[in-house]
Amino acid sequence: MSNLVVFFRQHPLLLSLLLLLAGLANTLAFAPYQLHFLPLFTLALLALSLGIATSATQAALFGFAYGLGWFGLGVSWVHVSIATFGGMPLAASLGIMALLVAYLSLFPALASYAVYRINKGNLLLFPLLFASCWVLSENLRSWLFTGFPWLSLGYSQTEGWLAPWAPLIGETGITFLLVFAAAAVLPALSSAVKQQQRFIPLAVAALLLLSSPLLNSLKGWQLTDEQVSVALVQGNIKQELRWDPEQELPTMKKYMQLSKPHLQQQIVVWPEAAIPQLEPLAQAYLLNLDMQAAEQQSAVITGILDYKNNGDAYNGIIVLGKSGSKTTAGDYLYESKNRYQKHHLLPIGEFVPFERWLRDVAPFFDLPNSSFARGDWLQPNLNANGYQLLAALCFEIAFPRQIQANFTNDTDFLLTVSNDAWFGASIGPLQHMQIAQMRALEFGRPLLRATNNGLTGIARPDGSLQAQLPQFADGVLTAQVQLAQGRTLYSRTGDSLLLWFVAFVIFFRMGSARLFQSAQTKV
């Protein structure tokens, strides 16, 4: 072991290359590959590397190398939208991707730098401190510049061994457990730690990991006897045709034809912006669908773009047909409050930062419908046929704080609609579905996900997939979905308890390190 330490200290570039490869391997932990325990090994390599590092700067470089692999392959699907639909030359699109990957890699670099600076060589506390710095850095990634929390390591456990922890501590807490368990290898292998203490972190990690199956009894929710019939409609409209004026009527006709045989279902869901006309211009179509759905005692939920008289545009979701349990006629009105307006807008796709300068730089910064107003942070659940649905539009499903803020005791379903046609046959839509499944698992509610070309599917309250349509095919997914009642701990607390804990760990360690240094100075 000591020979390896000497070798890698003399060859830090070689160690950085190994960390790059470890980061690349992380992609295999997520959908569709599902090698759930892989992050334990890649993070263990990063932790051992930080033990070898000779300076905080070198520790940051090790974390950065790990991040380059992690995001370089893991979010490579973003390039499809830039190159195929953004109108950018190949060199320019690769340059944008390089900047994105480099930016995301700063966060594991920050965590690595912070733990090296704060820990001051105390390897026994290293696992706890590293997990705390990592979670704090990931939290920063989830909101800075509107946030991009994609590929957070806890998502690798959506259908993995640690999944039972999600209703208690969420995906963020699972990430903490993964980092802590992986980092516990460093003190266990270090001769700098007293032999009788060396395996304490590893024993704690083993206990936390092995206890996971026992937590199912603490999930906080139970299935009820009630089932709801649903139909999720996947139109499979090619992205290049979605905003072609000549394709408006064919698209609207297709969704109507796909849905008509299934209007006896209690809830029918169409994808994001399934109706390609602006809501004020589509009133005749909407009122017709509203009447047909109400006659069949059905509610139709669809994504649609709205343009207000004051010039504000919204990416939204509306409910047609039967909304309340006692209504017999269609309740849709253009000014109806039974709607959702997207709050968390996607940079470039739905708003352009520094718009004044970037709009004229390249077609990529002038995509159709890329200047939306922001909906409220708190919005009432949608009411469809007497059931309450908490809506998240597309990318928003990756933000559990927003889901938690709008979750109530009466929420029956989580609902997310999307259009992943931007990303072609890449792994992006598969990762997106995995993220949605984690939300179902965290909040203990069935989740409905309707997309334009896949993945359209239904997740049970335990996060497992009940049913799913194949990608790149038009079709309708029908199912009887069993409801759940009760609240998970995570639905009540979110990440707040964990964030307070990691902040305490970091500040306590910083304070104790200063006291120790002060005592040494006095001596």
C-alpha positions in Angstrom: 0.0 0.0 0.0 2.8 2.4 0.9 4.5 1.8 -2.4 1.3 2.6 -4.3 1.0 5.9 -2.3 4.5 6.9 -3.2 4.0 5.9 -6.8 0.8 8.0 -7.3 2.2 10.9 -5.3 5.0 10.9 -7.9 2.6 10.5 -10.8 -0.5 12.6 -10.0 -1.4 12.9 -13.7 -1.8 9.1 -13.9 -4.0 9.2 -10.8 -6.1 11.9 -12.4 -6.5 9.8 -15.5 -7.7 6.9 -13.3 -10.2 9.2 -11.6 -11.4 10.4 -15.1 -12.1 6.7 -16.0 -13.8 6.2 -12.7 -16.1 9.1 -13.4 -16.8 7.8 -16.8 -17.8 4.4 -15.2 -20.4 6.3 -13.1 -22.7 6.5 -16.1 -23.2 2.7 -15.9 -24.8 3.2 -12.4 -27.8 5.0 -13.9 -30.5 4.1 -16.3 -30.5 2.1 -18.5 -27.4 0.2 -17.2 -28.4 0.1 -13.5 -25.0 -1.1 -11.9 -26.3 0.3 -8.6 -23.2 -0.2 -6.4 -20.7 1.2 -8.9 -20.5 4.7 -7.2 -19.2 3.0 -4.0 -16.1 1.9 -5.9 -15.6 5.1 -7.9 -16.1 7.3 -4.9 -13.7 5.1 -2.9 -11.0 5.7 -5.5 -11.6 9.4 -5.2 -11.5 9.3 -1.4 -8.2 7.3 -1.5 -6.9 9.9 -3.9 -7.7 12.7 -1.6 -5.7 10.8 1.1 -2.7 10.8 -1.3 -3.1 14.5 -2.3 -0.3 16.8 -1.1 -2.3 20.0 -1.3 -5.8 21.4 -1.4 -5.2 22.5 -5.0 -4.2 18.9 -6.0 -7.3 17.6 -4.1 -9.5 19.9 -6.2 -7.8 18.8 -9.4 -8.5 15.1 -8.5 -12.2 16.0 -7.9 -12.3 17.9 -11.2 -10.9 15.0 -13.1 -13.5 12.7 -11.5 -16.2 15.2 -12.5 -15.0 15.4 -16.1 -15.6 11.7 -16.5 -18.8 11.7 -14.5 -20.5 14.5 -16.5 -18.5 14.2 -19.8 -20.3 10.9 -20.6 -23.3 11.1 -18.3 -24.8 14.3 -19.8 -23.5 13.8 -23.3 -27.1 13.6 -24.4 -27.4 17.3 -24.2 -25.2 17.5 -27.3 -28.1 16.0 -29.3 -30.3 19.0 -28.7 -27.5 21.5 -29.4 -26.2 19.9 -32.6 -29.4 18.5 -34.1 -32.0 21.2 -33.2 -29.8 24.2 -32.1 -28.4 24.9 -35.5 -24.8 25.1 -34.1 -21.7 24.0 -36.1 -20.1 20.9 -34.7 -17.1 22.8 -33.3 -19.3 25.3 -31.5 -21.6 22.7 -30.1 -18.7 20.7 -28.8 -17.3 23.9 -27.2 -20.6 24.5 -25.4 -20.6 20.9 -24.1 -17.1 21.3 -22.9 -18.0 24.4 -21.0 -21.0 22.7 -19.5 -19.0 19.6 -18.4 -16.2 21.8 -17.0 -18.8 23.9 -15.0 -20.4 20.8 -13.5 -17.0 19.3 -12.7 -16.3 22.3 -10.4 -18.7 20.9 -7.8 -16.9 17.6 -7.0 -13.7 19.7 -7.2 -15.1 22.1 -4.6 -16.1 19.2 -2.3 -12.6 17.7 -2.6 -10.9 21.0 -2.0 -13.1 21.8 1.0 -12.6 18.4 2.8 -8.9 18.6 2.3 -8.7 22.2 3.8 -11.1 21.5 6.6 -10.2 18.0 7.7 -6.5 18.8 8.5 -5.4 15.2 8.3 -8.0 13.7 10.7 -8.7 10.6 8.7 -11.1 9.1 11.3 -13.6 12.0 10.7 -12.8 12.1 6.9 -15.8 10.0 5.8 -18.3 12.1 7.7 -16.8 15.4 6.6 -16.4 14.3 2.9 -20.0 13.3 2.7 -21.0 16.6 4.3 -18.9 18.7 1.9 -20.2 16.6 -1.1 -23.9 17.1 -0.2 -23.4 20.8 0.4 -21.6 21.1 -3.0 -24.3 19.1 -4.7 -27.0 21.3 -3.1 -25.2 24.3 -4.5 -25.3 22.7 -8.0 -29.0 22.2 -7.6 -29.8 25.9 -7.5 -26.9 28.0 -8.7 -27.8 29.6 -12.1 -31.2 28.0 -11.7 -29.6 24.6 -11.0 -28.7 21.4 -12.9 -29.0 18.5 -10.4 -28.8 15.8 -13.0 -26.9 12.6 -12.3 -26.8 13.2 -8.5 -25.4 9.9 -7.3 -28.4 9.0 -5.2 -30.5 8.4 -8.4 -28.4 5.3 -9.0 -30.3 3.7 -6.1 -33.8 4.4 -7.4 -34.3 0.6 -7.9 -31.2 -0.4 -6.0 -30.4 -1.6 -2.5 -30.6 1.8 -0.8 -34.0 2.7 -2.2 -35.9 2.1 1.1 -34.0 5.1 2.5 -35.7 7.5 0.1 -39.0 8.0 1.9 -36.9 9.0 5.0 -34.0 11.0 3.7 -34.6 11.4 0.0 -32.2 11.1 -2.9 -29.9 13.7 -1.3 -29.6 11.6 1.9 -28.9 8.5 -0.2 -26.1 10.4 -1.8 -24.7 11.2 1.6 -24.8 7.5 2.6 -23.0 6.5 -0.6 -20.2 9.0 -0.1 -19.8 8.2 3.6 -19.6 4.5 2.9 -17.1 4.8 0.1 -14.9 7.3 2.0 -14.8 4.9 5.1 -12.3 2.9 3.1 -9.6 5.5 3.6 -9.3 5.3 7.4 -9.6 1.5 7.3 -6.6 1.3 5.1 -4.5 4.0 6.7 -1.8 3.3 9.3 -2.2 6.9 10.5 -5.4 5.9 12.4 -5.1 3.9 15.6 -5.8 0.2 14.9 -8.7 0.0 17.4 -10.4 3.0 15.6 -9.6 2.2 12.0 -12.7 0.3 11.2 -15.3 2.3 13.1 -16.4 4.4 10.0 -16.5 1.2 7.9 -18.6 -0.6 10.6 -21.0 2.3 10.7 -21.3 2.4 6.9 -21.9 -1.4 6.8 -24.7 -1.0 9.4 -26.3 1.8 7.4 -26.2 -0.2 4.1 -27.2 -3.5 5.5 -30.2 -2.1 7.4 -31.8 -0.7 4.3 -34.3 -3.5 3.7 -35.5 -3.2 7.3 -36.7 0.4 6.6 -39.7 -0.6 4.5 -41.9 -0.6 7.6 -41.0 3.1 8.1 -42.0 4.3 4.7 -45.0 6.2 6.1 -47.6 5.4 3.4 -49.9 2.5 2.7 -51.8 1.5 -0.4 -55.6 2.0 -0.3 -58.3 -0.1 -1.9 -59.1 2.6 -4.5 -58.0 2.3 -8.1 -58.1 5.0 -10.7 -58.3 4.2 -14.5 -55.8 6.3 -16.5 -54.7 6.6 -20.1 -51.4 8.3 -21.0 -51.2 9.4 -24.7 -47.9 9.4 -26.6 -48.3 11.2 -29.9 -44.7 10.6 -31.2 -44.5 13.9 -33.2 -41.1 14.5 -34.7 -39.4 17.4 -33.0 -38.8 19.2 -36.4 -42.5 19.1 -37.1 -43.9 20.2 -33.7 -43.9 23.9 -34.4 -44.5 23.7 -38.1 -47.7 25.7 -38.8 -48.8 23.2 -41.4 -48.6 20.4 -38.8 -50.8 22.0 -36.2 -54.1 20.5 -37.3 -52.7 17.0 -38.1 -51.1 16.9 -34.7 -54.3 18.0 -32.9 -56.3 15.5 -34.9 -53.9 12.7 -34.1 -54.1 13.3 -30.3 -57.9 13.4 -30.5 -58.1 10.2 -32.5 -55.7 8.4 -30.1 -57.7 9.5 -27.1 -61.3 9.0 -28.2 -61.4 5.3 -27.6 -60.1 5.8 -24.1 -62.3 8.7 -22.9 -64.0 6.2 -20.6 -60.9 6.3 -18.4 -61.2 8.6 -15.4 -58.0 10.5 -16.2 -56.4 11.0 -19.6 -53.0 12.7 -19.8 -51.3 14.3 -22.9 -47.7 15.4 -23.0 -46.0 18.8 -22.7 -47.3 21.2 -25.3 -49.2 18.4 -26.9 -51.5 21.0 -28.5 -49.3 23.1 -30.8 -51.6 26.1 -30.9 -51.4 28.8 -28.3 -54.3 28.4 -25.8 -56.2 31.6 -26.8 -56.2 30.4 -30.4 -57.2 26.8 -29.7 -60.4 27.6 -27.9 -62.8 25.9 -30.3 -60.7 22.7 -30.1 -60.4 22.8 -26.4 -64.1 23.4 -25.7 -64.9 20.5 -28.0 -62.6 18.2 -26.2 -63.8 19.6 -22.9 -67.4 18.6 -23.8 -66.5 15.2 -25.1 -64.5 14.3 -22.0 -67.2 15.6 -19.7 -69.9 13.5 -21.5 -67.7 10.4 -20.8 -67.1 11.4 -17.2 -63.4 11.8 -17.9 -60.8 14.4 -17.3 -58.2 15.2 -19.9 -54.9 16.9 -18.7 -52.7 18.4 -21.4 -49.7 20.6 -21.8 -50.2 23.8 -23.8 -48.6 27.1 -24.3 -50.4 30.2 -23.2 -50.0 33.8 -24.3 -51.5 36.6 -22.2 -52.7 40.0 -23.3 -49.8 41.6 -21.3 -47.3 39.7 -23.4 -46.4 37.1 -20.9 -46.1 33.5 -22.2 -46.4 30.4 -20.1 -45.5 26.8 -20.5 -48.5 25.2 -18.8 -50.9 22.4 -18.1 -54.7 22.6 -18.1 -57.5 20.3 -17.2 -60.5 19.7 -19.5 -63.7 17.7 -19.0 -64.7 16.6 -15.5 -62.6 18.3 -12.8 -64.5 17.9 -9.6 -66.1 14.7 -8.4 -69.6 16.2 -8.5 -69.5 18.0 -11.8 -71.4 16.7 -14.8 -70.4 19.2 -17.4 -67.0 20.4 -18.7 -65.5 22.9 -16.4 -62.8 24.4 -18.7 -62.6 28.1 -19.1 -59.7 30.1 -20.5 -59.3 32.0 -17.2 -59.8 28.9 -15.1 -57.5 28.6 -12.1 -57.4 24.8 -12.5 -54.1 25.0 -14.3 -50.3 24.8 -13.7 -47.7 27.3 -15.1 -44.2 26.1 -15.2 -42.0 27.7 -12.5 -38.5 26.2 -13.1 -37.6 27.3 -16.6 -34.9 25.6 -18.6 -32.0 27.9 -19.5 -31.8 28.5 -23.3 -34.8 26.2 -24.0 -37.3 28.4 -22.1 -35.4 31.6 -21.2 -32.2 33.0 -22.4 -29.7 34.4 -19.8 -28.2 37.6 -21.0 -30.8 37.6 -23.7 -29.9 41.0 -25.1 -26.5 39.7 -26.2 -27.0 36.0 -26.8 -30.1 36.1 -29.1 -28.0 37.2 -32.1 -25.0 35.0 -31.4 -26.4 31.8 -32.9 -29.6 30.0 -33.7 -29.2 27.9 -30.6 -30.0 30.9 -28.5 -33.1 31.7 -30.5 -35.0 28.4 -30.3 -38.8 28.5 -30.7 -40.7 29.4 -27.5 -37.6 30.3 -25.5 -38.9 33.4 -23.7 -41.4 32.3 -21.0 -42.6 34.0 -17.9 -42.2 32.1 -14.6 -45.2 30.6 -12.8 -45.5 30.8 -9.0 -43.4 28.6 -6.7 -46.5 27.6 -4.8 -49.5 26.5 -6.9 -52.5 24.4 -6.1 -52.7 20.8 -7.2 -54.6 20.1 -10.4 -58.1 18.8 -9.8 -59.1 16.1 -12.3 -62.2 14.0 -11.8 -62.0 14.7 -8.1 -58.4 13.6 -7.8 -55.5 15.9 -6.8 -52.4 15.8 -9.0 -49.2 17.6 -8.1 -47.8 18.8 -11.5 -44.1 19.2 -12.5 -43.4 20.1 -16.1 -40.5 18.4 -17.8 -37.2 19.3 -16.1 -39.0 20.3 -12.9 -39.3 16.7 -11.7 -35.5 16.9 -10.9 -36.2 19.4 -8.1 -37.6 17.7 -5.0 -37.8 21.0 -3.0 -40.4 22.2 -5.5 -42.4 19.0 -5.2 -42.2 19.1 -1.4 -43.4 22.7 -1.2 -46.5 21.8 -3.2 -47.2 18.4 -1.7 -50.3 18.1 0.6 -52.1 15.5 2.5 -54.7 15.4 -0.3 -52.2 14.8 -3.1 -53.3 11.6 -5.0 -50.8 11.6 -7.8 -47.5 13.1 -8.9 -47.8 14.2 -12.5 -45.1 15.1 -15.0 -45.4 15.8 -18.7 -42.5 16.2 -21.0 -41.1 16.3 -24.5 -37.8 14.4 -24.7 -37.8 14.4 -28.5 -35.0 17.0 -28.2 -32.6 14.3 -27.1 -33.2 11.6 -29.7 -32.2 8.0 -29.0 -29.8 9.0 -26.2 -29.7 8.0 -22.6 -31.1 11.3 -21.5 -34.9 10.3 -21.5 -34.0 7.1 -19.7 -32.3 9.1 -16.9 -35.2 11.5 -16.9 -37.7 8.6 -16.2 -35.4 7.3 -13.4 -35.5 10.7 -11.7 -39.3 10.7 -11.9 -39.4 7.3 -10.3 -37.3 8.6 -7.4 -39.8 11.4 -6.8 -42.6 8.7 -6.5 -40.4 6.8 -4.0 -39.6 9.9 -1.9 -43.2 11.1 -1.6 -45.0 7.7 -1.6 -47.5 8.5 -4.4 -48.1 6.9 -7.8 -46.5 9.0 -10.6 -48.0 9.5 -14.1 -45.5 10.5 -16.8 -46.7 11.4 -20.3 -44.2 12.3 -23.0 -44.3 13.1 -26.7 -42.1 10.1 -27.8 -41.1 8.3 -24.6 -40.6 7.3 -22.0 -44.3 7.4 -21.1 -44.9 5.4 -18.0 -46.5 4.9 -14.6 -44.5 4.5 -11.4 -45.9 3.0 -8.2 -45.4 4.7 -4.8 -42.4 2.5 -4.2 -40.7 3.9 -7.4 -41.0 0.7 -9.4 -42.5 0.9 -12.9 -46.0 -0.4 -13.2 -46.2 0.0 -17.0 -44.4 1.8 -19.8 -44.8 2.5 -23.5 -41.9 1.9 -25.9 -40.0 4.9 -27.2 -40.5 6.4 -30.7 -44.0 4.9 -31.2 -47.4 6.5 -30.9 -49.7 4.8 -28.5 -51.9 4.9 -25.4 -50.9 3.4 -22.1 -53.9 2.4 -20.0 -53.8 1.0 -16.4 -55.6 0.8 -13.1 -53.5 2.7 -10.7 -53.8 2.0 -7.0 -53.8 5.0 -4.7 -51.8 5.5 -1.5 -52.3 7.4 1.7 -50.1 8.7 4.5 -47.0 10.9 4.5 -43.3 9.9 4.1 -40.9 11.6 6.5 -39.2 13.2 3.5 -42.5 14.7 2.2 -42.6 16.6 5.5 -39.0 17.6 6.0 -37.4 17.5 2.6 -33.6 18.0 2.7 -33.7 20.5 5.5 -32.7 18.2 8.4 -29.8 16.7 6.4 -28.6 20.2 5.3 -28.6 21.4 8.9 -26.7 18.3 9.9 -24.0 18.6 7.2 -23.6 22.4 8.0 -23.2 21.5 11.7 -20.5 18.8 10.8 -18.6 21.3 8.7 -18.7 24.2 11.0 -18.0 22.0 14.1 -14.9 20.5 12.4 -13.7 24.0 11.3 -14.1 25.3 14.8 -12.4 22.3 16.5 -9.5 22.6 14.0 -9.0 26.3 14.9 -9.1 25.5 18.7 -6.5 22.7 18.2 -4.3 25.1 16.3 -4.7 27.8 18.9 -3.8 25.4 21.7 -0.7 24.3 19.8 0.4 27.9 19.3 0.0 28.6 23.1 2.1 25.6 24.0 
